[in-house]
Amino acid sequence: MIPKNKYSDKIFLLDKPLDMTSADAVYHIKKFTKVKKCGHAGTLDPKASGLLIICTDRMTRKINEFMDMEKEYEGIYRIGAVTKTFDTESEEEGFTATDHITEADLEKAASKFRGEIEQIPPMYSALKHKGKPLYHFARKGETIETKPRKIFIREYFVKGISETEVFFRVICSKGTYIRTLANDFGKELGVGAYLKVLRRTKIGQYAPDNLNEEYKGIKFRVL
C-alpha cells in the first residue's frame, strides 16, 4: 500500500513575499508537496505581501468558504499624487500639495467609507469582461464601464505618518479592491492618493503567524 502524502488534503497558511504572484506561490507549494491538486483562496497582488491560503487535494473544496471570509489589510497610502493603476505599478502624476491636510481631514474622509458602500472595480484588475481580464483592455488604452458593487467595510483606521503618507488598517468584505479604496480616499480628501504598501494580515480568524516551514522564500504553516 502506497503511504498517503502527508501534505494531501491540507490547508497551508503562507506569508506571500513581495513581487511574487499568487499563481507562482501555488506552483511552488505544489512542487514542494507533490500533491495532485492545489489552489489558493483569493488572489494577492504581486506588490502585496501577507496571508495567502492554499488548499491541497480534497481541501480545495473549502476554497470558496475561505474566499467568503472577511479580510484584514494594512498598509500605506501616498497622498498628493495618483497613478493610473491606483498603486506603484505605474508612474505618479497629478501632484497636489498636502501640507494643509490634518488628522481631522483624514478621519472625515475615512468615515465616508465605513459600513456598506458601493465600489467600482478598477480597470487594472483581473475582473473579466467578455472572457478577458479588464487589465487586457486597460493596457490598450480602452475603458470598460463596470457596474458598482456593494461591499462592507467594518473597520477603517487611518493615521498620517508624514506629510505625504497615511497608514491605514481596514477590515472588509470579500470583493473589496484596496487600490480603489486608496484612489477613492484620495478623491474624498481632495488631493489624490494611491496605494503604496499593502499587506494582508487576516482572512477570517486566520493570520500568517507561527510559520515553521519555508520553501523558495515562502514561509508557511500547515494546519
MDAnalysis code that builds the backbone (N, CA, C; Angstrom):
import MDAnalysis as mda
import numpy as np

u = mda.Universe.empty(669, n_residues=223, atom_resindex=np.repeat(np.arange(223), 3), trajectory=True)
u.add_TopologyAttr("name", ["N", "CA", "C"] * 223)
u.add_TopologyAttr("resid", np.arange(1, 224))
u.add_TopologyAttr("resname", ["MET", "ILE", "PRO", "LYS", "ASN", "LYS", "TYR", "SER", "ASP", "LYS", "ILE", "PHE", "LEU", "LEU", "ASP", "LYS", "PRO", "LEU", "ASP", "MET", "THR", "SER", "ALA", "ASP", "ALA", "VAL", "TYR", "HIS", "ILE", "LYS", "LYS", "PHE", "THR", "LYS", "VAL", "LYS", "LYS", "CYS", "GLY", "HIS", "ALA", "GLY", "THR", "LEU", "ASP", "PRO", "LYS", "ALA", "SER", "GLY", "LEU", "LEU", "ILE", "ILE", "CYS", "THR", "ASP", "ARG", "MET", "THR", "ARG", "LYS", "ILE", "ASN", "GLU", "PHE", "MET", "ASP", "MET", "GLU", "LYS", "GLU", "TYR", "GLU", "GLY", "ILE", "TYR", "ARG", "ILE", "GLY", "ALA", "VAL", "THR", "LYS", "THR", "PHE", "ASP", "THR", "GLU", "SER", "GLU", "GLU", "GLU", "GLY", "PHE", "THR", "ALA", "THR", "ASP", "HIS", "ILE", "THR", "GLU", "ALA", "ASP", "LEU", "GLU", "LYS", "ALA", "ALA", "SER", "LYS", "PHE", "ARG", "GLY", "GLU", "ILE", "GLU", "GLN", "ILE", "PRO", "PRO", "MET", "TYR", "SER", "ALA", "LEU", "LYS", "HIS", "LYS", "GLY", "LYS", "PRO", "LEU", "TYR", "HIS", "PHE", "ALA", "ARG", "LYS", "GLY", "GLU", "THR", "ILE", "GLU", "THR", "LYS", "PRO", "ARG", "LYS", "ILE", "PHE", "ILE", "ARG", "GLU", "TYR", "PHE", "VAL", "LYS", "GLY", "ILE", "SER", "GLU", "THR", "GLU", "VAL", "PHE", "PHE", "ARG", "VAL", "ILE", "CYS", "SER", "LYS", "GLY", "THR", "TYR", "ILE", "ARG", "THR", "LEU", "ALA", "ASN", "ASP", "PHE", "GLY", "LYS", "GLU", "LEU", "GLY", "VAL", "GLY", "ALA", "TYR", "LEU", "LYS", "VAL", "LEU", "ARG", "ARG", "THR", "LYS", "ILE", "GLY", "GLN", "TYR", "ALA", "PRO", "ASP", "ASN", "LEU", "ASN", "GLU", "GLU", "TYR", "LYS", "GLY", "ILE", "LYS", "PHE", "ARG", "VAL", "LEU"])
u.atoms.positions = np.array([
    [0.847, -1.204, 0.000],
    [0.000, 0.000, 0.000],
    [0.881, 1.253, 0.000],
    [0.575, 2.166, -0.914],
    [1.354, 3.401, -1.016],
    [0.936, 4.349, 0.107],
    [1.892, 4.816, 0.922],
    [1.534, 5.729, 2.022],
    [0.989, 7.051, 1.485],
    [0.040, 7.622, 2.201],
    [-0.570, 8.883, 1.788],
    [0.424, 10.027, 1.928],
    [0.421, 10.911, 0.952],
    [1.245, 12.115, 1.002],
    [0.815, 12.943, 2.215],
    [1.758, 13.257, 3.097],
    [1.404, 13.973, 4.329],
    [0.882, 15.382, 4.072],
    [1.110, 15.904, 2.864],
    [0.637, 17.247, 2.535],
    [-0.687, 17.230, 1.767],
    [-1.233, 16.034, 1.539],
    [-2.513, 15.927, 0.839],
    [-3.661, 16.303, 1.772],
    [-4.711, 16.928, 1.215],
    [-5.910, 17.301, 1.974],
    [-5.575, 18.236, 3.139],
    [-4.705, 19.211, 2.869],
    [-4.271, 20.139, 3.912],
    [-4.573, 21.590, 3.541],
    [-4.512, 22.435, 4.574],
    [-4.644, 23.881, 4.407],
    [-3.303, 24.509, 4.779],
    [-2.773, 25.319, 3.880],
    [-1.497, 25.991, 4.095],
    [-1.740, 27.481, 4.332],
    [-1.145, 28.013, 5.384],
    [-1.143, 29.455, 5.617],
    [0.225, 29.969, 5.200],
    [0.257, 30.834, 4.190],
    [1.514, 31.353, 3.659],
    [1.657, 32.838, 3.948],
    [2.896, 33.274, 4.061],
    [3.203, 34.698, 4.058],
    [3.816, 34.979, 2.687],
    [2.977, 35.404, 1.743],
    [3.449, 35.616, 0.373],
    [4.417, 36.794, 0.318],
    [5.605, 36.577, -0.254],
    [6.568, 37.678, -0.364],
    [6.145, 38.700, -1.421],
    [6.744, 39.872, -1.346],
    [6.547, 40.888, -2.378],
    [7.071, 40.384, -3.718],
    [6.476, 40.874, -4.791],
    [6.906, 40.586, -6.164],
    [6.763, 39.121, -6.559],
    [5.889, 38.409, -5.887],
    [5.551, 37.039, -6.280],
    [4.051, 36.987, -6.541],
    [3.648, 36.387, -7.658],
    [2.222, 36.263, -7.926],
    [1.631, 35.149, -7.067],
    [0.331, 35.206, -6.874],
    [-0.348, 34.148, -6.120],
    [-0.240, 32.821, -6.866],
    [-0.289, 32.889, -8.202],
    [-0.160, 31.673, -9.015],
    [1.218, 31.044, -8.845],
    [2.252, 31.876, -8.742],
    [3.607, 31.351, -8.529],
    [3.722, 30.686, -7.158],
    [3.063, 31.270, -6.164],
    [3.081, 30.676, -4.821],
    [2.443, 29.290, -4.852],
    [1.336, 29.166, -5.571],
    [0.674, 27.865, -5.716],
    [1.605, 26.876, -6.423],
    [2.272, 27.338, -7.472],
    [3.198, 26.483, -8.223],
    [4.300, 25.937, -7.311],
    [4.886, 26.820, -6.500],
    [5.978, 26.393, -5.616],
    [5.496, 25.399, -4.558],
    [4.321, 25.655, -3.987],
    [3.794, 24.749, -2.962],
    [3.439, 23.392, -3.573],
    [2.885, 23.412, -4.772],
    [2.549, 22.146, -5.434],
    [3.809, 21.346, -5.738],
    [4.857, 22.045, -6.174],
    [6.123, 21.376, -6.468],
    [6.747, 20.810, -5.192],
    [6.665, 21.581, -4.113],
    [7.246, 21.158, -2.838],
    [6.508, 19.950, -2.253],
    [5.177, 19.987, -2.320],
    [4.368, 18.943, -1.679],
    [4.136, 17.719, -2.557],
    [4.231, 17.925, -3.895],
    [3.964, 16.845, -4.861],
    [2.524, 16.324, -4.766],
    [1.599, 17.224, -4.423],
    [0.184, 16.842, -4.379],
    [-0.399, 16.905, -5.788],
    [-1.572, 16.299, -5.967],
    [-2.202, 16.274, -7.285],
    [-2.928, 17.582, -7.599],
    [-3.540, 18.166, -6.572],
    [-4.365, 19.349, -6.785],
    [-4.018, 20.414, -5.754],
    [-3.965, 21.663, -6.210],
    [-3.533, 22.745, -5.329],
    [-4.131, 24.055, -5.827],
    [-4.682, 24.863, -4.924],
    [-5.259, 26.140, -5.341],
    [-5.289, 27.127, -4.189],
    [-5.349, 28.424, -4.527],
    [-5.373, 29.444, -3.474],
    [-6.777, 29.998, -3.278],
    [-6.994, 30.577, -2.099],
    [-8.323, 31.077, -1.725],
    [-8.370, 32.598, -1.768],
    [-8.034, 33.166, -2.924],
    [-8.114, 34.622, -3.067],
    [-6.795, 35.246, -3.444],
    [-6.756, 35.857, -4.623],
    [-5.530, 36.451, -5.158],
    [-5.005, 37.592, -4.299],
    [-3.695, 37.627, -4.166],
    [-2.994, 38.742, -3.541],
    [-2.051, 39.287, -4.607],
    [-2.161, 40.579, -4.913],
    [-1.360, 41.180, -5.980],
    [0.138, 40.970, -5.749],
    [0.930, 40.925, -6.824],
    [2.384, 40.760, -6.681],
    [3.023, 41.801, -5.766],
    [2.525, 43.043, -5.805],
    [3.107, 44.110, -4.996],
    [2.575, 44.128, -3.562],
    [1.791, 43.123, -3.203],
    [1.291, 42.999, -1.831],
    [1.922, 41.780, -1.176],
    [2.085, 41.846, 0.132],
    [2.594, 40.702, 0.887],
    [1.515, 40.251, 1.863],
    [1.809, 39.153, 2.560],
    [0.895, 38.733, 3.611],
    [0.204, 37.413, 3.365],
    [-0.897, 37.225, 4.067],
    [-1.555, 35.929, 4.130],
    [-2.170, 35.485, 2.805],
    [-1.778, 34.285, 2.404],
    [-2.373, 33.602, 1.263],
    [-2.698, 32.188, 1.739],
    [-3.944, 31.780, 1.575],
    [-4.341, 30.429, 1.969],
    [-4.326, 29.531, 0.741],
    [-3.631, 28.405, 0.860],
    [-3.567, 27.430, -0.229],
    [-4.108, 26.097, 0.277],
    [-4.955, 25.484, -0.524],
    [-5.565, 24.202, -0.162],
    [-5.095, 23.116, -1.127],
    [-4.916, 21.913, -0.600],
    [-4.468, 20.807, -1.450],
    [-5.522, 19.704, -1.524],
    [-5.569, 19.072, -2.700],
    [-6.438, 17.920, -2.965],
    [-7.873, 18.150, -2.474],
    [-8.405, 17.301, -1.608],
    [-9.819, 17.420, -1.237],
    [-10.142, 18.707, -0.480],
    [-9.140, 19.315, 0.131],
    [-9.375, 20.569, 0.850],
    [-9.647, 21.744, -0.097],
    [-9.402, 21.550, -1.403],
    [-9.721, 22.619, -2.353],
    [-11.226, 22.892, -2.381],
    [-12.008, 21.955, -1.853],
    [-13.461, 22.165, -1.774],
    [-13.815, 23.300, -0.814],
    [-12.875, 23.654, 0.073],
    [-13.123, 24.705, 1.055],
    [-12.706, 26.093, 0.564],
    [-12.173, 26.168, -0.660],
    [-11.663, 27.446, -1.162],
    [-12.729, 28.539, -1.142],
    [-13.924, 28.237, -1.637],
    [-14.980, 29.259, -1.653],
    [-15.351, 29.719, -0.249],
    [-15.275, 28.804, 0.699],
    [-15.569, 29.146, 2.098],
    [-14.569, 30.182, 2.616],
    [-13.295, 29.984, 2.302],
    [-12.271, 30.945, 2.713],
    [-12.433, 32.274, 1.972],
    [-12.785, 32.198, 0.696],
    [-12.929, 33.418, -0.102],
    [-14.066, 34.299, 0.404],
    [-15.077, 33.674, 0.998],
    [-16.222, 34.428, 1.519],
    [-15.922, 35.119, 2.850],
    [-14.803, 34.775, 3.466],
    [-14.481, 35.336, 4.782],
    [-14.040, 36.797, 4.694],
    [-14.221, 37.495, 5.812],
    [-13.772, 38.869, 5.956],
    [-12.247, 38.924, 5.844],
    [-11.724, 40.017, 5.288],
    [-10.274, 40.185, 5.143],
    [-9.810, 41.409, 5.932],
    [-8.577, 41.327, 6.436],
    [-7.966, 42.479, 7.106],
    [-6.672, 42.833, 6.376],
    [-6.518, 44.117, 6.091],
    [-5.318, 44.614, 5.414],
    [-4.760, 45.806, 6.170],
    [-3.463, 46.023, 6.014],
    [-2.871, 47.266, 6.485],
    [-1.813, 47.694, 5.478],
    [-1.510, 48.975, 5.495],
    [-0.534, 49.459, 4.522],
    [-0.381, 50.959, 4.572],
    [0.088, 51.514, 3.460],
    [0.368, 52.948, 3.384],
    [-0.189, 53.524, 2.085],
    [-0.889, 54.644, 2.207],
    [-1.301, 55.431, 1.045],
    [-0.274, 56.537, 0.835],
    [-0.015, 56.842, -0.408],
    [0.754, 58.034, -0.745],
    [-0.284, 59.063, -1.175],
    [-0.424, 60.146, -0.420],
    [-1.396, 61.176, -0.773],
    [-0.697, 62.320, -1.506],
    [-1.474, 63.073, -2.285],
    [-0.905, 64.186, -3.041],
    [-0.411, 63.785, -4.414],
    [-0.773, 62.584, -4.862],
    [-0.419, 62.108, -6.204],
    [-1.324, 60.931, -6.536],
    [-1.436, 60.615, -7.819],
    [-2.234, 59.469, -8.253],
    [-1.433, 58.674, -9.279],
    [-1.902, 57.470, -9.579],
    [-1.336, 56.683, -10.677],
    [-2.492, 56.043, -11.441],
    [-2.247, 55.660, -12.669],
    [-3.293, 55.062, -13.499],
    [-3.766, 53.722, -12.950],
    [-2.861, 52.996, -12.302],
    [-3.207, 51.677, -11.773],
    [-3.644, 51.725, -10.309],
    [-3.637, 52.915, -9.713],
    [-4.007, 53.138, -8.308],
    [-2.982, 52.558, -7.334],
    [-1.808, 52.129, -7.853],
    [-0.760, 51.581, -6.989],
    [0.602, 51.954, -7.562],
    [1.652, 51.241, -7.178],
    [3.008, 51.596, -7.611],
    [3.401, 50.989, -8.953],
    [2.459, 50.334, -9.634],
    [2.773, 49.691, -10.915],
    [2.870, 50.685, -12.069],
    [2.473, 51.933, -11.844],
    [2.567, 52.947, -12.896],
    [3.093, 54.255, -12.308],
    [3.438, 55.182, -13.192],
    [4.095, 56.424, -12.779],
    [3.156, 57.367, -12.023],
    [3.746, 58.097, -11.085],
    [2.998, 59.122, -10.358],
    [2.641, 60.277, -11.290],
    [1.495, 60.890, -11.021],
    [1.072, 62.076, -11.761],
    [0.079, 62.842, -10.898],
    [-0.386, 63.977, -11.397],
    [-1.399, 64.751, -10.681],
    [-0.972, 65.193, -9.299],
    [0.242, 65.699, -9.189],
    [0.778, 66.095, -7.879],
    [0.005, 67.276, -7.284],
    [-0.274, 67.176, -5.987],
    [-1.036, 68.196, -5.266],
    [-0.414, 68.417, -3.891],
    [-0.415, 69.655, -3.436],
    [0.124, 69.975, -2.107],
    [-0.723, 69.306, -1.020],
    [-0.061, 68.851, 0.045],
    [-0.768, 68.164, 1.130],
    [-0.485, 68.773, 2.501],
    [0.256, 69.890, 2.533],
    [0.668, 70.445, 3.826],
    [-0.494, 70.989, 4.652],
    [-1.661, 71.123, 4.034],
    [-2.829, 71.632, 4.759],
    [-3.686, 70.507, 5.354],
    [-3.368, 69.259, 5.029],
    [-4.178, 68.128, 5.482],
    [-3.923, 67.840, 6.964],
    [-5.006, 67.724, 7.732],
    [-4.905, 67.446, 9.168],
    [-5.420, 66.036, 9.472],
    [-5.185, 65.585, 10.707],
    [-5.710, 64.283, 11.128],
    [-7.235, 64.280, 11.059],
    [-7.839, 65.419, 11.353],
    [-9.298, 65.529, 11.282],
    [-9.779, 65.343, 9.846],
    [-9.020, 65.864, 8.884],
    [-9.368, 65.689, 7.468],
    [-9.289, 64.212, 7.079],
    [-8.255, 63.527, 7.557],
    [-8.086, 62.105, 7.256],
    [-9.245, 61.289, 7.819],
    [-9.610, 61.579, 9.062],
    [-10.705, 60.854, 9.708],
    [-12.037, 61.141, 9.017],
    [-12.259, 62.384, 8.634],
    [-13.507, 62.742, 7.953],
    [-13.629, 61.993, 6.629],
    [-12.522, 61.906, 5.890],
    [-12.533, 61.189, 4.614],
    [-12.786, 59.703, 4.838],
    [-12.113, 59.118, 5.829],
    [-12.266, 57.687, 6.108],
    [-13.691, 57.340, 6.518],
    [-14.341, 58.247, 7.245],
    [-15.695, 57.981, 7.744],
    [-16.697, 57.772, 6.614],
    [-16.391, 58.293, 5.437],
    [-17.293, 58.161, 4.286],
    [-17.331, 56.734, 3.744],
    [-16.366, 55.918, 4.160],
    [-16.247, 54.577, 3.580],
    [-16.592, 53.453, 4.548],
    [-16.972, 53.783, 5.763],
    [-17.326, 52.738, 6.723],
    [-18.758, 52.272, 6.501],
    [-18.985, 50.976, 6.732],
    [-20.314, 50.414, 6.523],
    [-20.473, 49.907, 5.101],
    [-21.706, 49.801, 4.651],
    [-21.964, 49.326, 3.291],
    [-21.798, 50.471, 2.301],
    [-20.971, 50.258, 1.295],
    [-20.742, 51.267, 0.264],
    [-20.737, 50.589, -1.099],
    [-20.759, 51.401, -2.138],
    [-20.620, 50.879, -3.496],
    [-19.230, 51.220, -4.004],
    [-18.609, 50.258, -4.671],
    [-17.254, 50.447, -5.176],
    [-17.184, 49.976, -6.624],
    [-16.549, 50.781, -7.471],
    [-16.368, 50.409, -8.876],
    [-15.021, 49.705, -9.024],
    [-14.998, 48.468, -9.523],
    [-13.727, 47.749, -9.698],
    [-12.771, 48.528, -10.602],
    [-11.473, 48.481, -10.324],
    [-10.502, 49.222, -11.139],
    [-10.307, 48.583, -12.508],
    [-9.944, 49.403, -13.490],
    [-9.687, 48.871, -14.830],
    [-8.497, 47.916, -14.818],
    [-7.502, 48.222, -14.013],
    [-6.347, 47.323, -13.925],
    [-6.651, 46.249, -12.881],
    [-7.499, 45.304, -13.272],
    [-7.863, 44.202, -12.382],
    [-8.117, 42.957, -13.221],
    [-8.253, 41.823, -12.540],
    [-8.465, 40.546, -13.229],
    [-9.946, 40.262, -13.471],
    [-10.808, 41.213, -13.103],
    [-12.239, 41.051, -13.346],
    [-12.477, 40.868, -14.843],
    [-13.308, 39.894, -15.200],
    [-13.485, 39.539, -16.608],
    [-14.558, 40.372, -17.319],
    [-14.278, 40.675, -18.595],
    [-15.235, 41.311, -19.500],
    [-15.116, 40.591, -20.838],
    [-16.202, 39.947, -21.260],
    [-16.198, 39.156, -22.492],
    [-15.066, 38.124, -22.487],
    [-14.863, 37.522, -21.312],
    [-13.885, 36.450, -21.195],
    [-12.448, 36.892, -21.008],
    [-12.207, 38.206, -20.998],
    [-10.844, 38.708, -20.834],
    [-10.761, 39.620, -19.616],
    [-9.622, 39.596, -18.894],
    [-9.483, 40.467, -17.721],
    [-9.477, 41.938, -18.119],
    [-9.984, 42.777, -17.234],
    [-10.060, 44.206, -17.535],
    [-8.702, 44.814, -17.857],
    [-7.630, 44.314, -17.205],
    [-6.318, 44.903, -17.480],
    [-5.895, 44.710, -18.936],
    [-6.457, 43.703, -19.608],
    [-6.175, 43.487, -21.034],
    [-6.630, 44.703, -21.846],
    [-7.796, 45.238, -21.507],
    [-8.331, 46.405, -22.213],
    [-7.625, 47.683, -21.759],
    [-7.337, 47.769, -20.443],
    [-6.687, 48.963, -19.899],
    [-5.322, 49.187, -20.529],
    [-4.579, 48.107, -20.755],
    [-3.242, 48.227, -21.338],
    [-3.282, 48.696, -22.786],
    [-4.444, 48.555, -23.423],
    [-4.607, 49.036, -24.799],
    [-5.235, 50.428, -24.824],
    [-5.405, 51.008, -23.628],
    [-5.967, 52.347, -23.539],
    [-7.480, 52.388, -23.616],
    [-8.116, 51.229, -23.519],
    [-9.576, 51.163, -23.585],
    [-10.173, 51.214, -22.179],
    [-11.341, 51.827, -22.077],
    [-12.050, 51.896, -20.801],
    [-13.359, 51.134, -20.914],
    [-13.573, 50.204, -20.030],
    [-14.805, 49.416, -19.997],
    [-15.636, 49.880, -18.805],
    [-16.881, 50.208, -19.061],
    [-17.751, 50.656, -17.973],
    [-18.143, 49.460, -17.110],
    [-17.830, 49.535, -15.845],
    [-18.171, 48.454, -14.916],
    [-19.174, 48.958, -13.886],
    [-20.044, 48.072, -13.462],
    [-21.077, 48.457, -12.509],
    [-20.523, 48.481, -11.084],
    [-20.992, 49.423, -10.278],
    [-20.571, 49.455, -8.868],
    [-21.008, 48.184, -8.157],
    [-20.193, 47.760, -7.197],
    [-20.513, 46.581, -6.400],
    [-20.663, 46.988, -4.941],
    [-21.592, 46.353, -4.262],
    [-21.763, 46.631, -2.839],
    [-20.725, 45.847, -2.039],
    [-20.028, 46.548, -1.167],
    [-19.070, 45.917, -0.260],
    [-19.354, 46.434, 1.143],
    [-18.732, 45.812, 2.130],
    [-18.944, 46.256, 3.511],
    [-17.598, 46.433, 4.197],
    [-17.380, 47.622, 4.743],
    [-16.150, 47.915, 5.481],
    [-16.502, 48.046, 6.958],
    [-16.084, 47.058, 7.725],
    [-16.438, 47.021, 9.149],
    [-15.575, 47.965, 9.977],
    [-14.280, 48.018, 9.658],
    [-13.376, 48.929, 10.364],
    [-12.452, 49.598, 9.355],
    [-12.173, 50.877, 9.589],
    [-11.281, 51.622, 8.695],
    [-10.560, 52.670, 9.530],
    [-9.283, 52.421, 9.790],
    [-8.468, 53.306, 10.619],
    [-7.396, 53.949, 9.751],
    [-7.226, 55.258, 9.884],
    [-6.176, 55.963, 9.144],
    [-5.412, 56.883, 10.090],
    [-4.122, 57.055, 9.809],
    [-3.298, 57.951, 10.613],
    [-2.131, 58.450, 9.768],
    [-1.952, 59.761, 9.748],
    [-0.846, 60.336, 8.997],
    [0.487, 59.977, 9.625],
    [1.461, 59.560, 8.794],
    [2.794, 59.249, 9.316],
    [3.856, 60.178, 8.722],
    [3.474, 60.952, 7.715],
    [4.327, 62.010, 7.171],
    [3.416, 62.924, 6.359],
    [3.987, 63.960, 5.761],
    [3.170, 64.912, 5.005],
    [2.495, 64.264, 3.803],
    [3.099, 63.199, 3.273],
    [2.534, 62.566, 2.074],
    [2.188, 61.089, 2.262],
    [2.279, 60.571, 3.481],
    [1.986, 59.158, 3.700],
    [0.972, 58.967, 4.826],
    [0.041, 58.053, 4.589],
    [-1.007, 57.752, 5.563],
    [-1.036, 56.246, 5.801],
    [-0.889, 55.842, 7.065],
    [-1.040, 54.430, 7.424],
    [-2.528, 54.115, 7.506],
    [-2.913, 52.914, 7.067],
    [-4.311, 52.512, 7.188],
    [-4.410, 51.050, 7.607],
    [-5.528, 50.735, 8.231],
    [-5.899, 49.344, 8.512],
    [-7.383, 49.217, 8.214],
    [-7.747, 48.181, 7.477],
    [-9.145, 48.025, 7.080],
    [-9.574, 46.572, 7.230],
    [-10.789, 46.377, 7.720],
    [-11.415, 45.057, 7.773],
    [-12.627, 45.137, 6.862],
    [-12.656, 44.283, 5.846],
    [-13.649, 44.453, 4.788],
    [-14.182, 43.119, 4.275],
    [-15.261, 43.209, 3.532],
    [-15.881, 42.023, 2.943],
    [-15.105, 41.575, 1.714],
    [-15.430, 40.390, 1.236],
    [-14.811, 39.900, 0.006],
    [-15.196, 40.830, -1.145],
    [-14.355, 40.863, -2.166],
    [-14.650, 41.694, -3.325],
    [-14.219, 43.137, -3.190],
    [-13.572, 43.483, -2.066],
    [-13.109, 44.857, -1.863],
    [-11.757, 45.049, -2.542],
    [-11.652, 46.080, -3.366],
    [-10.379, 46.416, -4.004],
    [-9.719, 47.523, -3.187],
    [-8.600, 47.200, -2.551],
    [-7.927, 48.181, -1.699],
    [-7.314, 49.297, -2.539],
    [-6.889, 48.986, -3.755],
    [-6.364, 50.031, -4.645],
    [-7.442, 51.066, -4.951],
    [-8.656, 50.597, -5.182],
    [-9.760, 51.519, -5.441],
    [-10.097, 52.314, -4.188],
    [-10.027, 51.657, -3.037],
    [-10.273, 52.353, -1.773],
    [-9.264, 53.489, -1.598],
    [-8.012, 53.237, -1.956],
    [-6.974, 54.270, -1.875],
    [-7.301, 55.441, -2.794],
    [-7.668, 55.129, -4.025],
    [-7.983, 56.173, -5.003],
    [-9.201, 56.991, -4.570],
    [-10.231, 56.299, -4.091],
    [-11.448, 56.986, -3.652],
    [-11.197, 57.823, -2.397],
    [-10.345, 57.316, -1.511],
    [-9.971, 58.064, -0.310],
    [-9.283, 59.366, -0.716],
    [-8.394, 59.288, -1.697],
    [-7.700, 60.479, -2.181],
    [-8.647, 61.500, -2.783],
    [-9.652, 61.014, -3.498],
    [-10.655, 61.921, -4.074],
    [-11.437, 62.617, -2.971],
    [-11.837, 61.849, -1.964],
    [-12.599, 62.414, -0.845],
    [-11.759, 63.437, -0.089],
    [-10.461, 63.177, -0.003],
    [-9.544, 64.084, 0.688],
    [-9.263, 65.333, -0.144],
    [-9.450, 65.201, -1.460],
    [-9.265, 66.344, -2.353],
    [-7.853, 66.541, -2.861],
    [-6.963, 65.566, -2.592],
    [-5.568, 65.725, -3.031],
    [-5.060, 64.523, -3.824],
    [-5.910, 63.515, -3.991],
    [-5.483, 62.310, -4.697],
    [-4.680, 61.384, -3.792],
    [-4.671, 60.107, -4.134],
    [-3.891, 59.125, -3.367],
    [-3.761, 57.844, -4.175],
    [-2.725, 57.094, -3.868],
    [-2.597, 55.755, -4.441],
    [-2.026, 54.814, -3.389],
    [-2.156, 53.525, -3.643],
    [-1.706, 52.500, -2.704],
    [-0.204, 52.282, -2.856],
    [0.537, 52.565, -1.804],
    [1.997, 52.434, -1.843],
    [2.481, 51.113, -1.253],
    [1.874, 50.701, -0.144],
    [2.258, 49.454, 0.537],
    [0.985, 48.732, 0.964],
    [0.959, 47.405, 0.758],
    [-0.211, 46.627, 1.174],
    [0.220, 45.277, 1.739],
    [-0.386, 44.929, 2.870],
    [-0.148, 43.621, 3.482],
    [-1.474, 43.066, 3.985],
    [-1.766, 41.808, 3.620],
    [-2.975, 41.158, 4.138],
    [-2.608, 40.465, 5.440],
    [-3.286, 40.855, 6.502],
    [-2.936, 40.374, 7.833],
    [-3.878, 39.307, 8.371],
    [-5.078, 39.203, 7.783],
    [-6.014, 38.171, 8.237],
    [-7.003, 37.799, 7.142],
    [-7.434, 36.535, 7.180],
    [-8.582, 36.055, 6.418],
    [-9.438, 35.329, 7.443],
    [-10.595, 35.904, 7.780],
    [-11.377, 35.340, 8.874],
    [-10.551, 35.368, 10.144],
    [-10.429, 34.218, 10.814],
    [-9.625, 34.138, 12.041],
    [-8.184, 33.733, 11.769],
    [-7.843, 33.514, 10.499],
    [-6.507, 33.029, 10.151],
    [-5.532, 34.179, 9.912],
    [-4.304, 34.019, 10.424],
    [-3.257, 35.027, 10.272],
    [-1.933, 34.327, 9.955],
    [-0.997, 35.032, 9.321],
    [0.297, 34.416, 8.984],
    [1.240, 34.380, 10.182],
    [0.821, 33.652, 11.227],
    [1.600, 33.563, 12.464],
    [2.198, 32.160, 12.636],
    [3.250, 32.080, 13.432],
    [3.877, 30.798, 13.791],
    [4.205, 29.936, 12.570],
    [4.744, 30.573, 11.547],
    [5.097, 29.855, 10.322],
    [6.409, 29.100, 10.554],
    [6.371, 27.792, 10.420],
    [7.528, 26.978, 10.818],
    [8.201, 26.225, 9.673],
    [7.756, 26.463, 8.439],
    [8.399, 25.835, 7.286],
    [8.673, 26.899, 6.226],
    [9.610, 26.605, 5.323],
    [9.953, 27.573, 4.282],
    [10.416, 26.849, 3.023],
    [9.993, 27.392, 1.875],
    [10.417, 26.849, 0.582],
    [10.399, 27.982, -0.438],
    [11.496, 28.152, -1.158],
    [11.622, 29.185, -2.191],
    [11.277, 30.576, -1.661],
    [11.677, 30.847, -0.419],
    [11.430, 32.157, 0.167],
    [10.025, 32.354, 0.701],
    [9.210, 31.291, 0.654],
    [7.831, 31.365, 1.153],
    [7.768, 30.702, 2.525],
    [7.441, 31.464, 3.538],
    [7.252, 30.894, 4.868],
    [5.801, 30.440, 5.002],
    [5.595, 29.264, 5.606],
    [4.235, 28.744, 5.694],
    [4.062, 27.822, 6.892],
    [2.796, 27.540, 7.161],
    [2.419, 26.598, 8.216],
    [1.287, 25.735, 7.690],
    [1.310, 24.461, 8.029],
    [0.268, 23.531, 7.593],
    [-0.700, 23.293, 8.743],
    [-1.982, 23.473, 8.475],
    [-2.989, 23.241, 9.518],
    [-3.367, 21.763, 9.566],
])
